[in-house]
Amino acid sequence: MSSKNPKVEVILQKETRWHDEFQALRTMILSFPLKEELKWGQACYTLEGKNVVLIHGFKEYCALLFFKGALLKDPRQILATPGAHQSARQIRFTRVQEITRLRPVLRAYIQESMEIEKSGRKVEKRTTADFKIPDEFQQKLDAMPALSKAFHALTPGRQRGYLFHFSQPKLSKTREARVEKNIPLILSGKGLND
């Protein structure tokens, strides 16, 4: 059983929206030989200095995030991919009863995550070339050599961020609007969140 970190205790006491859910997740996680740490303002649980799981909350749900969740078997198909993450996966909750009901499954996923970390397995990350360039963006790249040059000068992570962002909308009109809005950022050498 792991010990409670006083810094995490302070943060969790301030939590109002997901207090009960965070406490239920924390109690369960502390039964594993993981170290409780405060990272990114969240309760993070590590094994030999490597991040394994994190508890975090959002407006609509709270979640248990598995840093190498892409490697989990997930027979129940309950893992969600947060944003553009290639390796992280999360299980989302809106009520403490969901955590209670899934407790055996959550414990199994945490155990499997620990085994993955101990094994040293890594998530094979996709390269920028693996991402399809949306037609709306490709047209702009073809028409504007300066944009193409600026885009290809960005770091691979920034390139992937843009490609993911431009690809998300279902409507071409929305994709076009996203491309247009972000052209000045790309030309100035900045990523989506810079």
N, C-alpha and C positions, 0 to 999 in steps of 0.2 A: 504494500500500500504506500502511495506517495504522500508527501506532506504538502500542506497548503502554503502557498506563497503569499505573504502579507500584502504585497503590491497588487496581486490579483484580487485578494479579498476586498481591498479598497474600491477597485473598479467595479466588482460585482455588486457591492453594496449600493453603488450609485445607480445601477441599472434598475429602471422602473418597468419598462414595457415587457421585458423578457426575463424578469428576475427568477420566477419559479422554474422556467425552462432551463436557464443557465445553471441554476443550482442542481437540477436533476442531472444534467449532462456532466457537470463538474464532479458530483459525487460518484457517478459511474466511472469516469475517467481516472479519478484518483485511486481507484481500486487496482489499477495497473501500475507496473513499475516505470512510470513516466515522470519526468521532472516538470513541475508546473512553473511556467515563466510568463512574464508580461511582455508581449511583442506586438507592435503596431496598436497598442492600447487594448489588446485582447488577451484572453486566457489562451496560452499556447502550451502544448505538451510535447516535450522532446525526449528523445532516446539517444544517449551518448552525444548530445549536442546537435542532433538532427531533428528538424521539425517533423512531427507525426500528425497531430490533429490540432485544430483551433476551434474555439467557440466564438461565434460572432452573431450580431443581430442587425437586422435591417428594419425598414418600416413595415413591410408586409410579413416577414418571417424571421426566425432565428435559424441558425444552421450549425452543423458540425462539419467542419471542412477537413478533408483528408488530403494532405499535401501531395501524395503520390496516388491519389484516388484512381487515376487512369489505369493503374496496374491491378486494382482490386477486381475480383471476379464478378461481384454484383449480381448474384443469381436472382435477386428480388427486383432488379432494375429500379432502384430507388435513388441512385446517385444522379445529381444534376451537375452540369458544367457551369461554373460561374464565369460569365463574360467570355473573354478570349483565352482563358487559361487552357494550356495544353495538358498539364499534369494534375492540377487540383480538381477535386470533385467534392460536392457537399450533399448532405441530407438535410432537407428543410423541414421546419416544424412551425406550427402556429398554436399548438396547445401542449401542455405538459403530458396529457394523456397519450399523445402520439409517441412521445419519448418512452413512456412506460410500456406501451404496447410493443414497441420495436426494440426494447432493451436487449433481448438475446441476440438479435441481428446486429445491433450497434456494437455489442461486445465482440461479436465475431469479426466485424469489419475492423475494429480497433486492433484486435489480436493479429489479424492478417496484415494490417498496416505496419505493425511492429516487426513482423517477420520479414516483410518486404524491406524495411529499413535495415534490419540486421543482415540481410543477404547482400546488401549493397546494390540491388537492382536500380536501374535508372529508367526514367521515362524517355523514350526516343522522341525528341522534339522534331516537329516538322520545320523544314527550312522555308524561307520566303518563297522559293520556287515551287513549293508544294501548295501554295495558296493560289487560287484562281483570281486573276485580275478581272473585276467586273467590267463588262463592255463599256459602261458609261465612263469609267475611269480610263480604260484603255484608249478610248476615243480622244480624251483630253491629253493623254500622254503623247499620242501620235500627232495631235494638232499643235502642241506646245512643247518644243524641244527643251526650253528652260525648265518646264515642270518635270519632264522626264529626267533631266539631269539632276534636278534637286531631289526628286523622289529616290533615285538610285544612290544618291549620296547619303541618304538617311541610314541610320543603323538598321540592321535586319529586324530588330524588335519593333522599331517605329514603323517600318514598312509593313510588317505583319499587322500591327495595330490598325493602320489605315485600311488595309485590304479587308480585314475582318469587319471594321466599321462600315465600309462601303458596301459590303456584300450582304449585310443583315437584312435590310428592307426588302420586302417582297415586290413592291412597286418600283418600276424603273424611274418614275418621276421622283420618288423619294431618294433613290440612289443618286440620281443626278444632282439633287439639291445638296446632299451630303458632300459630294465631290466638289461642287462649286463653293460651298461654305469653307472647305478646308484647303483650297488651292493656296490662299495667302500663307497659311501655316507651313505648308510643304515648301513653298518658295523661300520662306525665311529659315528653313532648316529645322523646323520644330516638329515634335511629335504631337499626337492628339491631346495629351495631358500636360504639355509643357507650358 
